[in-house]
């Protein structure tokens, strides 16, 4: 026989997942029932787990709890210690960090990168079974036959992952930052950005070396209104069609002749080790990138100090500041999938922040641009981005965003 001890503190509504994972109890009505007793509490969050085995068949649970007068929140019971006696032949290891992600090859590559960085930074997470990757299918993954703008709503690639995070099914969520709405669900924070990859777009075509070399009437595939508007602005003789799917799917469609060319984020191709498909790299003067393109963000629950500490060790501050600047610009414009918006904040050779922003009509006939420069400090960067957004709002007029 072996004993596993769960030390916990109140953190909201993650009790069910914690108790089921660590004590082998199952939720029933308003409590949790194990083989040897009933666990009656409202909320608890595991802070540490001692022991290598998890309850499989039966358990004898003992609970020490604070009296009502000392509880941290109304209607909750603070679990101080729960002890589970477990069968010594049980070999199941409990993941200390469950990483939520979409299931595309690119999303998984980003989750693996996060996993590897956590292992390298924290020896306890390098042990076998300490980290678990959980795949979650999002609305954007399920509906592939419609343009994103027609599906409507925000968070098409994040909502289900956010729900799993808030529900205690995962501990951290790995996102492509360009998919993350400018607001975060209550109860979550996004304290970590990994070092940003190349922000530029890649032109991929088997017959031409650039967009300018494509014959008039050539079809370019892209699911991005941002790319569509900038292509048509500079090359109005081309045709742009909706082109959904993961990187591999789009490359296959290109090889089958569905379109003559496509554009993909160079960052994704690098993470997938697929840069051999690149025909040319578009400089940002020709194709301004999406807000937060090339950046990975990692979210956790706002009351989960353990995960927040883990993520703090991975954060790349220059990336976080640049992404915050770009997202402030987007939030000022209140952009949606129906509005082509681009923006890029970078540290220049003087150490200052250079920001460029753009809004356009989907047909590329109207393109409005602006730029700003200021110190590479959070408050200044957010302020200059908001100011840039206000300028474009005034230039665009009230009907510009009603596509």
NORMO-V15649 format. One record per residue. RES is the residue in three letters. SS is DSSP state (a for helix, b for strand, c for the rest). Layout:
BEGIN
RES;SS
RES;SS
END
This chain:
BEGIN
UNK;c
UNK;b
UNK;b
UNK;b
UNK;b
UNK;b
UNK;b
UNK;b
UNK;b
UNK;c
UNK;c
UNK;c
UNK;c
UNK;c
UNK;a
UNK;a
UNK;a
UNK;a
UNK;a
UNK;a
UNK;a
UNK;a
UNK;a
UNK;c
UNK;c
UNK;b
UNK;b
UNK;b
UNK;c
UNK;c
UNK;b
UNK;b
UNK;b
UNK;b
UNK;c
UNK;c
UNK;b
UNK;b
UNK;b
UNK;c
UNK;c
UNK;c
UNK;c
UNK;c
UNK;b
UNK;b
UNK;b
UNK;b
UNK;b
UNK;b
UNK;c
UNK;c
UNK;c
UNK;c
UNK;c
UNK;c
UNK;c
UNK;c
UNK;c
UNK;c
UNK;b
UNK;b
UNK;b
UNK;b
UNK;b
UNK;c
UNK;c
UNK;a
UNK;a
UNK;a
UNK;c
UNK;c
UNK;c
UNK;c
UNK;c
UNK;c
UNK;c
UNK;c
UNK;b
UNK;b
UNK;b
UNK;b
UNK;b
UNK;b
UNK;b
UNK;b
UNK;c
UNK;c
UNK;c
UNK;c
UNK;c
UNK;c
UNK;c
UNK;c
UNK;c
UNK;c
UNK;b
UNK;b
UNK;b
UNK;b
UNK;b
UNK;c
UNK;c
UNK;c
UNK;a
UNK;a
UNK;a
UNK;a
UNK;a
UNK;a
UNK;a
UNK;a
UNK;a
UNK;a
UNK;a
UNK;a
UNK;a
UNK;a
UNK;a
UNK;a
UNK;a
UNK;c
UNK;a
UNK;a
UNK;a
UNK;a
UNK;c
UNK;c
UNK;c
UNK;c
UNK;b
UNK;b
UNK;b
UNK;b
UNK;b
UNK;c
UNK;c
UNK;c
UNK;a
UNK;a
UNK;a
UNK;a
UNK;c
UNK;c
UNK;c
UNK;c
UNK;c
UNK;a
UNK;a
UNK;a
UNK;a
UNK;c
UNK;c
UNK;c
UNK;c
UNK;c
UNK;c
UNK;c
UNK;a
UNK;a
UNK;a
UNK;a
UNK;a
UNK;a
UNK;a
UNK;a
UNK;c
UNK;c
UNK;c
UNK;c
UNK;c
UNK;b
UNK;b
UNK;b
UNK;b
UNK;b
UNK;a
UNK;a
UNK;a
UNK;c
UNK;c
UNK;c
UNK;c
UNK;c
UNK;c
UNK;c
UNK;c
UNK;b
UNK;b
UNK;b
UNK;b
UNK;b
UNK;b
UNK;c
UNK;c
UNK;c
UNK;c
UNK;c
UNK;c
UNK;c
UNK;b
UNK;b
UNK;b
UNK;b
UNK;c
UNK;c
UNK;c
UNK;c
UNK;c
UNK;c
UNK;a
UNK;a
UNK;a
UNK;c
UNK;c
UNK;c
UNK;c
UNK;c
UNK;b
UNK;b
UNK;b
UNK;c
UNK;c
UNK;c
UNK;a
UNK;a
UNK;a
UNK;a
UNK;a
UNK;a
UNK;a
UNK;a
UNK;a
UNK;a
UNK;c
UNK;c
UNK;c
UNK;c
UNK;b
UNK;b
UNK;b
UNK;c
UNK;c
UNK;c
UNK;c
UNK;c
UNK;a
UNK;a
UNK;a
UNK;a
UNK;a
UNK;a
UNK;a
UNK;a
UNK;a
UNK;c
UNK;c
UNK;c
UNK;c
UNK;c
UNK;b
UNK;b
UNK;b
UNK;b
UNK;b
UNK;a
UNK;a
UNK;a
UNK;a
UNK;a
UNK;a
UNK;c
UNK;c
UNK;c
UNK;a
UNK;a
UNK;a
UNK;c
UNK;c
UNK;b
UNK;b
UNK;b
UNK;c
UNK;c
UNK;c
UNK;c
UNK;c
UNK;c
UNK;c
UNK;c
UNK;c
UNK;c
UNK;c
UNK;c
UNK;c
UNK;b
UNK;b
UNK;b
UNK;b
UNK;b
UNK;b
UNK;c
UNK;c
UNK;c
UNK;a
UNK;a
UNK;a
UNK;a
UNK;a
UNK;a
UNK;a
UNK;a
UNK;c
UNK;c
UNK;c
UNK;c
UNK;a
UNK;a
UNK;a
UNK;a
UNK;a
UNK;a
UNK;a
UNK;a
UNK;a
UNK;a
UNK;a
UNK;a
UNK;a
UNK;a
UNK;a
UNK;a
UNK;a
UNK;c
UNK;c
UNK;c
UNK;c
UNK;c
UNK;c
UNK;b
UNK;b
UNK;b
UNK;b
UNK;b
UNK;b
UNK;b
UNK;b
UNK;c
UNK;c
UNK;c
UNK;c
UNK;c
UNK;b
UNK;b
UNK;b
UNK;b
UNK;b
UNK;b
UNK;b
UNK;b
UNK;c
UNK;c
UNK;c
UNK;c
UNK;c
UNK;c
UNK;b
UNK;b
UNK;b
UNK;b
UNK;b
UNK;b
UNK;b
UNK;b
UNK;c
UNK;c
UNK;c
UNK;a
UNK;a
UNK;a
UNK;a
UNK;a
UNK;a
UNK;a
UNK;a
UNK;a
UNK;a
UNK;a
UNK;a
UNK;a
UNK;a
UNK;a
UNK;a
UNK;a
UNK;a
UNK;a
UNK;c
UNK;c
UNK;c
UNK;c
UNK;c
UNK;c
UNK;c
END
